[in-house]
């Protein structure tokens, strides 16, 4: 579908909503990838890993709307975010 076709079929608000949906979907995938790296690196139990994966949606939201900073490397932000969630919400 071309941009012109999309713009004729959807309103600007609908296009924005679709974009944000896809952005969140991809960010949740990123969260799960970084969680899996953390799980492997720190040799977490299956239970701890599952608890972290259950928080992926929340982490993705935090990443997009609170922690995304163009001046910091993306991987560093994710590592800090996953580690914070692990110690604050899983390890307790």
Phi and psi restraints in degrees (range 20) as a CNS / XPLOR table:
assign (resid 1 and name C) (resid 2 and name N)
       (resid 2 and name CA) (resid 2 and name C) 1.0 -82.5 20.0 2
assign (resid 2 and name N) (resid 2 and name CA)
       (resid 2 and name C) (resid 3 and name N) 1.0 164.9 20.0 2
assign (resid 2 and name C) (resid 3 and name N)
       (resid 3 and name CA) (resid 3 and name C) 1.0 -58.9 20.0 2
assign (resid 3 and name N) (resid 3 and name CA)
       (resid 3 and name C) (resid 4 and name N) 1.0 -40.9 20.0 2
assign (resid 3 and name C) (resid 4 and name N)
       (resid 4 and name CA) (resid 4 and name C) 1.0 -62.2 20.0 2
assign (resid 4 and name N) (resid 4 and name CA)
       (resid 4 and name C) (resid 5 and name N) 1.0 -41.0 20.0 2
assign (resid 4 and name C) (resid 5 and name N)
       (resid 5 and name CA) (resid 5 and name C) 1.0 -65.8 20.0 2
assign (resid 5 and name N) (resid 5 and name CA)
       (resid 5 and name C) (resid 6 and name N) 1.0 -41.5 20.0 2
assign (resid 5 and name C) (resid 6 and name N)
       (resid 6 and name CA) (resid 6 and name C) 1.0 -62.9 20.0 2
assign (resid 6 and name N) (resid 6 and name CA)
       (resid 6 and name C) (resid 7 and name N) 1.0 -46.7 20.0 2
assign (resid 6 and name C) (resid 7 and name N)
       (resid 7 and name CA) (resid 7 and name C) 1.0 -65.7 20.0 2
assign (resid 7 and name N) (resid 7 and name CA)
       (resid 7 and name C) (resid 8 and name N) 1.0 -27.6 20.0 2
assign (resid 7 and name C) (resid 8 and name N)
       (resid 8 and name CA) (resid 8 and name C) 1.0 -81.9 20.0 2
assign (resid 8 and name N) (resid 8 and name CA)
       (resid 8 and name C) (resid 9 and name N) 1.0 -22.8 20.0 2
assign (resid 8 and name C) (resid 9 and name N)
       (resid 9 and name CA) (resid 9 and name C) 1.0 -91.6 20.0 2
assign (resid 9 and name N) (resid 9 and name CA)
       (resid 9 and name C) (resid 10 and name N) 1.0 -32.2 20.0 2
assign (resid 9 and name C) (resid 10 and name N)
       (resid 10 and name CA) (resid 10 and name C) 1.0 -121.9 20.0 2
assign (resid 10 and name N) (resid 10 and name CA)
       (resid 10 and name C) (resid 11 and name N) 1.0 151.5 20.0 2
assign (resid 10 and name C) (resid 11 and name N)
       (resid 11 and name CA) (resid 11 and name C) 1.0 -77.5 20.0 2
assign (resid 11 and name N) (resid 11 and name CA)
       (resid 11 and name C) (resid 12 and name N) 1.0 161.2 20.0 2
assign (resid 11 and name C) (resid 12 and name N)
       (resid 12 and name CA) (resid 12 and name C) 1.0 -56.4 20.0 2
assign (resid 12 and name N) (resid 12 and name CA)
       (resid 12 and name C) (resid 13 and name N) 1.0 -37.1 20.0 2
assign (resid 12 and name C) (resid 13 and name N)
       (resid 13 and name CA) (resid 13 and name C) 1.0 -65.7 20.0 2
assign (resid 13 and name N) (resid 13 and name CA)
       (resid 13 and name C) (resid 14 and name N) 1.0 -39.7 20.0 2
assign (resid 13 and name C) (resid 14 and name N)
       (resid 14 and name CA) (resid 14 and name C) 1.0 -66.3 20.0 2
assign (resid 14 and name N) (resid 14 and name CA)
       (resid 14 and name C) (resid 15 and name N) 1.0 -40.4 20.0 2
assign (resid 14 and name C) (resid 15 and name N)
       (resid 15 and name CA) (resid 15 and name C) 1.0 -62.1 20.0 2
assign (resid 15 and name N) (resid 15 and name CA)
       (resid 15 and name C) (resid 16 and name N) 1.0 -43.5 20.0 2
assign (resid 15 and name C) (resid 16 and name N)
       (resid 16 and name CA) (resid 16 and name C) 1.0 -62.7 20.0 2
assign (resid 16 and name N) (resid 16 and name CA)
       (resid 16 and name C) (resid 17 and name N) 1.0 -42.0 20.0 2
assign (resid 16 and name C) (resid 17 and name N)
       (resid 17 and name CA) (resid 17 and name C) 1.0 -62.9 20.0 2
assign (resid 17 and name N) (resid 17 and name CA)
       (resid 17 and name C) (resid 18 and name N) 1.0 -43.1 20.0 2
assign (resid 17 and name C) (resid 18 and name N)
       (resid 18 and name CA) (resid 18 and name C) 1.0 -63.6 20.0 2
assign (resid 18 and name N) (resid 18 and name CA)
       (resid 18 and name C) (resid 19 and name N) 1.0 -43.6 20.0 2
assign (resid 18 and name C) (resid 19 and name N)
       (resid 19 and name CA) (resid 19 and name C) 1.0 -59.7 20.0 2
assign (resid 19 and name N) (resid 19 and name CA)
       (resid 19 and name C) (resid 20 and name N) 1.0 -48.7 20.0 2
assign (resid 19 and name C) (resid 20 and name N)
       (resid 20 and name CA) (resid 20 and name C) 1.0 -63.3 20.0 2
assign (resid 20 and name N) (resid 20 and name CA)
       (resid 20 and name C) (resid 21 and name N) 1.0 -37.1 20.0 2
assign (resid 20 and name C) (resid 21 and name N)
       (resid 21 and name CA) (resid 21 and name C) 1.0 -60.6 20.0 2
assign (resid 21 and name N) (resid 21 and name CA)
       (resid 21 and name C) (resid 22 and name N) 1.0 -49.8 20.0 2
assign (resid 21 and name C) (resid 22 and name N)
       (resid 22 and name CA) (resid 22 and name C) 1.0 -64.2 20.0 2
assign (resid 22 and name N) (resid 22 and name CA)
       (resid 22 and name C) (resid 23 and name N) 1.0 -40.7 20.0 2
assign (resid 22 and name C) (resid 23 and name N)
       (resid 23 and name CA) (resid 23 and name C) 1.0 -59.3 20.0 2
assign (resid 23 and name N) (resid 23 and name CA)
       (resid 23 and name C) (resid 24 and name N) 1.0 -44.5 20.0 2
assign (resid 23 and name C) (resid 24 and name N)
       (resid 24 and name CA) (resid 24 and name C) 1.0 -66.2 20.0 2
assign (resid 24 and name N) (resid 24 and name CA)
       (resid 24 and name C) (resid 25 and name N) 1.0 -41.6 20.0 2
assign (resid 24 and name C) (resid 25 and name N)
       (resid 25 and name CA) (resid 25 and name C) 1.0 -57.4 20.0 2
assign (resid 25 and name N) (resid 25 and name CA)
       (resid 25 and name C) (resid 26 and name N) 1.0 -47.5 20.0 2
assign (resid 25 and name C) (resid 26 and name N)
       (resid 26 and name CA) (resid 26 and name C) 1.0 -67.2 20.0 2
assign (resid 26 and name N) (resid 26 and name CA)
       (resid 26 and name C) (resid 27 and name N) 1.0 -35.1 20.0 2
assign (resid 26 and name C) (resid 27 and name N)
       (resid 27 and name CA) (resid 27 and name C) 1.0 -70.6 20.0 2
assign (resid 27 and name N) (resid 27 and name CA)
       (resid 27 and name C) (resid 28 and name N) 1.0 -34.8 20.0 2
assign (resid 27 and name C) (resid 28 and name N)
       (resid 28 and name CA) (resid 28 and name C) 1.0 -64.7 20.0 2
assign (resid 28 and name N) (resid 28 and name CA)
       (resid 28 and name C) (resid 29 and name N) 1.0 -40.5 20.0 2
assign (resid 28 and name C) (resid 29 and name N)
       (resid 29 and name CA) (resid 29 and name C) 1.0 -60.6 20.0 2
assign (resid 29 and name N) (resid 29 and name CA)
       (resid 29 and name C) (resid 30 and name N) 1.0 -42.6 20.0 2
assign (resid 29 and name C) (resid 30 and name N)
       (resid 30 and name CA) (resid 30 and name C) 1.0 -60.5 20.0 2
assign (resid 30 and name N) (resid 30 and name CA)
       (resid 30 and name C) (resid 31 and name N) 1.0 -43.9 20.0 2
assign (resid 30 and name C) (resid 31 and name N)
       (resid 31 and name CA) (resid 31 and name C) 1.0 -58.6 20.0 2
assign (resid 31 and name N) (resid 31 and name CA)
       (resid 31 and name C) (resid 32 and name N) 1.0 -47.2 20.0 2
assign (resid 31 and name C) (resid 32 and name N)
       (resid 32 and name CA) (resid 32 and name C) 1.0 -63.6 20.0 2
assign (resid 32 and name N) (resid 32 and name CA)
       (resid 32 and name C) (resid 33 and name N) 1.0 -36.6 20.0 2
assign (resid 32 and name C) (resid 33 and name N)
       (resid 33 and name CA) (resid 33 and name C) 1.0 -62.2 20.0 2
assign (resid 33 and name N) (resid 33 and name CA)
       (resid 33 and name C) (resid 34 and name N) 1.0 -48.0 20.0 2
assign (resid 33 and name C) (resid 34 and name N)
       (resid 34 and name CA) (resid 34 and name C) 1.0 -70.2 20.0 2
assign (resid 34 and name N) (resid 34 and name CA)
       (resid 34 and name C) (resid 35 and name N) 1.0 -32.3 20.0 2
assign (resid 34 and name C) (resid 35 and name N)
       (resid 35 and name CA) (resid 35 and name C) 1.0 -62.5 20.0 2
assign (resid 35 and name N) (resid 35 and name CA)
       (resid 35 and name C) (resid 36 and name N) 1.0 -45.7 20.0 2
assign (resid 35 and name C) (resid 36 and name N)
       (resid 36 and name CA) (resid 36 and name C) 1.0 -62.1 20.0 2
assign (resid 36 and name N) (resid 36 and name CA)
       (resid 36 and name C) (resid 37 and name N) 1.0 -39.5 20.0 2
assign (resid 36 and name C) (resid 37 and name N)
       (resid 37 and name CA) (resid 37 and name C) 1.0 -61.3 20.0 2
assign (resid 37 and name N) (resid 37 and name CA)
       (resid 37 and name C) (resid 38 and name N) 1.0 -44.3 20.0 2
assign (resid 37 and name C) (resid 38 and name N)
       (resid 38 and name CA) (resid 38 and name C) 1.0 -62.8 20.0 2
assign (resid 38 and name N) (resid 38 and name CA)
       (resid 38 and name C) (resid 39 and name N) 1.0 -44.3 20.0 2
assign (resid 38 and name C) (resid 39 and name N)
       (resid 39 and name CA) (resid 39 and name C) 1.0 -58.3 20.0 2
assign (resid 39 and name N) (resid 39 and name CA)
       (resid 39 and name C) (resid 40 and name N) 1.0 -47.6 20.0 2
assign (resid 39 and name C) (resid 40 and name N)
       (resid 40 and name CA) (resid 40 and name C) 1.0 -65.9 20.0 2
assign (resid 40 and name N) (resid 40 and name CA)
       (resid 40 and name C) (resid 41 and name N) 1.0 -45.6 20.0 2
assign (resid 40 and name C) (resid 41 and name N)
       (resid 41 and name CA) (resid 41 and name C) 1.0 -63.9 20.0 2
assign (resid 41 and name N) (resid 41 and name CA)
       (resid 41 and name C) (resid 42 and name N) 1.0 -39.3 20.0 2
assign (resid 41 and name C) (resid 42 and name N)
       (resid 42 and name CA) (resid 42 and name C) 1.0 -99.5 20.0 2
assign (resid 42 and name N) (resid 42 and name CA)
       (resid 42 and name C) (resid 43 and name N) 1.0 3.5 20.0 2
assign (resid 42 and name C) (resid 43 and name N)
       (resid 43 and name CA) (resid 43 and name C) 1.0 50.8 20.0 2
assign (resid 43 and name N) (resid 43 and name CA)
       (resid 43 and name C) (resid 44 and name N) 1.0 53.8 20.0 2
assign (resid 43 and name C) (resid 44 and name N)
       (resid 44 and name CA) (resid 44 and name C) 1.0 -74.6 20.0 2
assign (resid 44 and name N) (resid 44 and name CA)
       (resid 44 and name C) (resid 45 and name N) 1.0 158.3 20.0 2
assign (resid 44 and name C) (resid 45 and name N)
       (resid 45 and name CA) (resid 45 and name C) 1.0 -72.3 20.0 2
assign (resid 45 and name N) (resid 45 and name CA)
       (resid 45 and name C) (resid 46 and name N) 1.0 164.3 20.0 2
assign (resid 45 and name C) (resid 46 and name N)
       (resid 46 and name CA) (resid 46 and name C) 1.0 -60.8 20.0 2
assign (resid 46 and name N) (resid 46 and name CA)
       (resid 46 and name C) (resid 47 and name N) 1.0 -38.1 20.0 2
assign (resid 46 and name C) (resid 47 and name N)
       (resid 47 and name CA) (resid 47 and name C) 1.0 -64.0 20.0 2
assign (resid 47 and name N) (resid 47 and name CA)
       (resid 47 and name C) (resid 48 and name N) 1.0 -44.5 20.0 2
assign (resid 47 and name C) (resid 48 and name N)
       (resid 48 and name CA) (resid 48 and name C) 1.0 -64.5 20.0 2
assign (resid 48 and name N) (resid 48 and name CA)
       (resid 48 and name C) (resid 49 and name N) 1.0 -41.6 20.0 2
assign (resid 48 and name C) (resid 49 and name N)
       (resid 49 and name CA) (resid 49 and name C) 1.0 -60.7 20.0 2
assign (resid 49 and name N) (resid 49 and name CA)
       (resid 49 and name C) (resid 50 and name N) 1.0 -44.5 20.0 2
assign (resid 49 and name C) (resid 50 and name N)
       (resid 50 and name CA) (resid 50 and name C) 1.0 -64.0 20.0 2
assign (resid 50 and name N) (resid 50 and name CA)
       (resid 50 and name C) (resid 51 and name N) 1.0 -40.8 20.0 2
assign (resid 50 and name C) (resid 51 and name N)
       (resid 51 and name CA) (resid 51 and name C) 1.0 -60.4 20.0 2
assign (resid 51 and name N) (resid 51 and name CA)
       (resid 51 and name C) (resid 52 and name N) 1.0 -42.2 20.0 2
assign (resid 51 and name C) (resid 52 and name N)
       (resid 52 and name CA) (resid 52 and name C) 1.0 -65.1 20.0 2
assign (resid 52 and name N) (resid 52 and name CA)
       (resid 52 and name C) (resid 53 and name N) 1.0 -45.7 20.0 2
assign (resid 52 and name C) (resid 53 and name N)
       (resid 53 and name CA) (resid 53 and name C) 1.0 -61.8 20.0 2
assign (resid 53 and name N) (resid 53 and name CA)
       (resid 53 and name C) (resid 54 and name N) 1.0 -32.8 20.0 2
assign (resid 53 and name C) (resid 54 and name N)
       (resid 54 and name CA) (resid 54 and name C) 1.0 -66.4 20.0 2
assign (resid 54 and name N) (resid 54 and name CA)
       (resid 54 and name C) (resid 55 and name N) 1.0 -17.1 20.0 2
assign (resid 54 and name C) (resid 55 and name N)
       (resid 55 and name CA) (resid 55 and name C) 1.0 -98.1 20.0 2
assign (resid 55 and name N) (resid 55 and name CA)
       (resid 55 and name C) (resid 56 and name N) 1.0 4.6 20.0 2
assign (resid 55 and name C) (resid 56 and name N)
       (resid 56 and name CA) (resid 56 and name C) 1.0 -58.9 20.0 2
assign (resid 56 and name N) (resid 56 and name CA)
       (resid 56 and name C) (resid 57 and name N) 1.0 -41.7 20.0 2
assign (resid 56 and name C) (resid 57 and name N)
       (resid 57 and name CA) (resid 57 and name C) 1.0 -61.0 20.0 2
assign (resid 57 and name N) (resid 57 and name CA)
       (resid 57 and name C) (resid 58 and name N) 1.0 -45.2 20.0 2
assign (resid 57 and name C) (resid 58 and name N)
       (resid 58 and name CA) (resid 58 and name C) 1.0 -64.5 20.0 2
assign (resid 58 and name N) (resid 58 and name CA)
       (resid 58 and name C) (resid 59 and name N) 1.0 -42.6 20.0 2
assign (resid 58 and name C) (resid 59 and name N)
       (resid 59 and name CA) (resid 59 and name C) 1.0 -62.4 20.0 2
assign (resid 59 and name N) (resid 59 and name CA)
       (resid 59 and name C) (resid 60 and name N) 1.0 -41.3 20.0 2
assign (resid 59 and name C) (resid 60 and name N)
       (resid 60 and name CA) (resid 60 and name C) 1.0 -61.3 20.0 2
assign (resid 60 and name N) (resid 60 and name CA)
       (resid 60 and name C) (resid 61 and name N) 1.0 -43.4 20.0 2
assign (resid 60 and name C) (resid 61 and name N)
       (resid 61 and name CA) (resid 61 and name C) 1.0 -61.7 20.0 2
assign (resid 61 and name N) (resid 61 and name CA)
       (resid 61 and name C) (resid 62 and name N) 1.0 -47.3 20.0 2
assign (resid 61 and name C) (resid 62 and name N)
       (resid 62 and name CA) (resid 62 and name C) 1.0 -59.9 20.0 2
assign (resid 62 and name N) (resid 62 and name CA)
       (resid 62 and name C) (resid 63 and name N) 1.0 -43.0 20.0 2
assign (resid 62 and name C) (resid 63 and name N)
       (resid 63 and name CA) (resid 63 and name C) 1.0 -60.2 20.0 2
assign (resid 63 and name N) (resid 63 and name CA)
       (resid 63 and name C) (resid 64 and name N) 1.0 -49.5 20.0 2
assign (resid 63 and name C) (resid 64 and name N)
       (resid 64 and name CA) (resid 64 and name C) 1.0 -66.9 20.0 2
assign (resid 64 and name N) (resid 64 and name CA)
       (resid 64 and name C) (resid 65 and name N) 1.0 -41.1 20.0 2
assign (resid 64 and name C) (resid 65 and name N)
       (resid 65 and name CA) (resid 65 and name C) 1.0 -108.2 20.0 2
assign (resid 65 and name N) (resid 65 and name CA)
       (resid 65 and name C) (resid 66 and name N) 1.0 -7.0 20.0 2
assign (resid 65 and name C) (resid 66 and name N)
       (resid 66 and name CA) (resid 66 and name C) 1.0 -129.3 20.0 2
assign (resid 66 and name N) (resid 66 and name CA)
       (resid 66 and name C) (resid 67 and name N) 1.0 -33.3 20.0 2
assign (resid 66 and name C) (resid 67 and name N)
       (resid 67 and name CA) (resid 67 and name C) 1.0 -112.9 20.0 2
assign (resid 67 and name N) (resid 67 and name CA)
       (resid 67 and name C) (resid 68 and name N) 1.0 -13.5 20.0 2
assign (resid 67 and name C) (resid 68 and name N)
       (resid 68 and name CA) (resid 68 and name C) 1.0 -65.2 20.0 2
assign (resid 68 and name N) (resid 68 and name CA)
       (resid 68 and name C) (resid 69 and name N) 1.0 119.2 20.0 2
assign (resid 68 and name C) (resid 69 and name N)
       (resid 69 and name CA) (resid 69 and name C) 1.0 -137.8 20.0 2
assign (resid 69 and name N) (resid 69 and name CA)
       (resid 69 and name C) (resid 70 and name N) 1.0 115.3 20.0 2
assign (resid 69 and name C) (resid 70 and name N)
       (resid 70 and name CA) (resid 70 and name C) 1.0 -62.8 20.0 2
assign (resid 70 and name N) (resid 70 and name CA)
       (resid 70 and name C) (resid 71 and name N) 1.0 -16.9 20.0 2
assign (resid 70 and name C) (resid 71 and name N)
       (resid 71 and name CA) (resid 71 and name C) 1.0 -86.5 20.0 2
assign (resid 71 and name N) (resid 71 and name CA)
       (resid 71 and name C) (resid 72 and name N) 1.0 -6.6 20.0 2
assign (resid 71 and name C) (resid 72 and name N)
       (resid 72 and name CA) (resid 72 and name C) 1.0 -115.1 20.0 2
assign (resid 72 and name N) (resid 72 and name CA)
       (resid 72 and name C) (resid 73 and name N) 1.0 143.5 20.0 2
assign (resid 72 and name C) (resid 73 and name N)
       (resid 73 and name CA) (resid 73 and name C) 1.0 -61.5 20.0 2
assign (resid 73 and name N) (resid 73 and name CA)
       (resid 73 and name C) (resid 74 and name N) 1.0 136.2 20.0 2
assign (resid 73 and name C) (resid 74 and name N)
       (resid 74 and name CA) (resid 74 and name C) 1.0 -55.0 20.0 2
assign (resid 74 and name N) (resid 74 and name CA)
       (resid 74 and name C) (resid 75 and name N) 1.0 -44.8 20.0 2
assign (resid 74 and name C) (resid 75 and name N)
       (resid 75 and name CA) (resid 75 and name C) 1.0 -62.9 20.0 2
assign (resid 75 and name N) (resid 75 and name CA)
       (resid 75 and name C) (resid 76 and name N) 1.0 -36.7 20.0 2
assign (resid 75 and name C) (resid 76 and name N)
       (resid 76 and name CA) (resid 76 and name C) 1.0 -64.9 20.0 2
assign (resid 76 and name N) (resid 76 and name CA)
       (resid 76 and name C) (resid 77 and name N) 1.0 -40.4 20.0 2
assign (resid 76 and name C) (resid 77 and name N)
       (resid 77 and name CA) (resid 77 and name C) 1.0 -63.8 20.0 2
assign (resid 77 and name N) (resid 77 and name CA)
       (resid 77 and name C) (resid 78 and name N) 1.0 -46.3 20.0 2
assign (resid 77 and name C) (resid 78 and name N)
       (resid 78 and name CA) (resid 78 and name C) 1.0 -62.0 20.0 2
assign (resid 78 and name N) (resid 78 and name CA)
       (resid 78 and name C) (resid 79 and name N) 1.0 -44.5 20.0 2
assign (resid 78 and name C) (resid 79 and name N)
       (resid 79 and name CA) (resid 79 and name C) 1.0 -58.7 20.0 2
assign (resid 79 and name N) (resid 79 and name CA)
       (resid 79 and name C) (resid 80 and name N) 1.0 -45.2 20.0 2
assign (resid 79 and name C) (resid 80 and name N)
       (resid 80 and name CA) (resid 80 and name C) 1.0 -65.4 20.0 2
assign (resid 80 and name N) (resid 80 and name CA)
       (resid 80 and name C) (resid 81 and name N) 1.0 -40.4 20.0 2
assign (resid 80 and name C) (resid 81 and name N)
       (resid 81 and name CA) (resid 81 and name C) 1.0 -66.1 20.0 2
assign (resid 81 and name N) (resid 81 and name CA)
       (resid 81 and name C) (resid 82 and name N) 1.0 -47.0 20.0 2
assign (resid 81 and name C) (resid 82 and name N)
       (resid 82 and name CA) (resid 82 and name C) 1.0 -64.3 20.0 2
assign (resid 82 and name N) (resid 82 and name CA)
       (resid 82 and name C) (resid 83 and name N) 1.0 -42.5 20.0 2
assign (resid 82 and name C) (resid 83 and name N)
       (resid 83 and name CA) (resid 83 and name C) 1.0 -62.5 20.0 2
assign (resid 83 and name N) (resid 83 and name CA)
       (resid 83 and name C) (resid 84 and name N) 1.0 -42.8 20.0 2
assign (resid 83 and name C) (resid 84 and name N)
       (resid 84 and name CA) (resid 84 and name C) 1.0 -61.2 20.0 2
assign (resid 84 and name N) (resid 84 and name CA)
       (resid 84 and name C) (resid 85 and name N) 1.0 -45.8 20.0 2
assign (resid 84 and name C) (resid 85 and name N)
       (resid 85 and name CA) (resid 85 and name C) 1.0 -63.5 20.0 2
assign (resid 85 and name N) (resid 85 and name CA)
       (resid 85 and name C) (resid 86 and name N) 1.0 -38.6 20.0 2
assign (resid 85 and name C) (resid 86 and name N)
       (resid 86 and name CA) (resid 86 and name C) 1.0 -61.4 20.0 2
assign (resid 86 and name N) (resid 86 and name CA)
       (resid 86 and name C) (resid 87 and name N) 1.0 -51.7 20.0 2
assign (resid 86 and name C) (resid 87 and name N)
       (resid 87 and name CA) (resid 87 and name C) 1.0 -74.9 20.0 2
assign (resid 87 and name N) (resid 87 and name CA)
       (resid 87 and name C) (resid 88 and name N) 1.0 -29.1 20.0 2
assign (resid 87 and name C) (resid 88 and name N)
       (resid 88 and name CA) (resid 88 and name C) 1.0 -87.2 20.0 2
assign (resid 88 and name N) (resid 88 and name CA)
       (resid 88 and name C) (resid 89 and name N) 1.0 -30.7 20.0 2
assign (resid 88 and name C) (resid 89 and name N)
       (resid 89 and name CA) (resid 89 and name C) 1.0 -122.2 20.0 2
assign (resid 89 and name N) (resid 89 and name CA)
       (resid 89 and name C) (resid 90 and name N) 1.0 -18.1 20.0 2
assign (resid 89 and name C) (resid 90 and name N)
       (resid 90 and name CA) (resid 90 and name C) 1.0 -107.8 20.0 2
assign (resid 90 and name N) (resid 90 and name CA)
       (resid 90 and name C) (resid 91 and name N) 1.0 -53.1 20.0 2
assign (resid 90 and name C) (resid 91 and name N)
       (resid 91 and name CA) (resid 91 and name C) 1.0 -69.2 20.0 2
assign (resid 91 and name N) (resid 91 and name CA)
       (resid 91 and name C) (resid 92 and name N) 1.0 -40.8 20.0 2
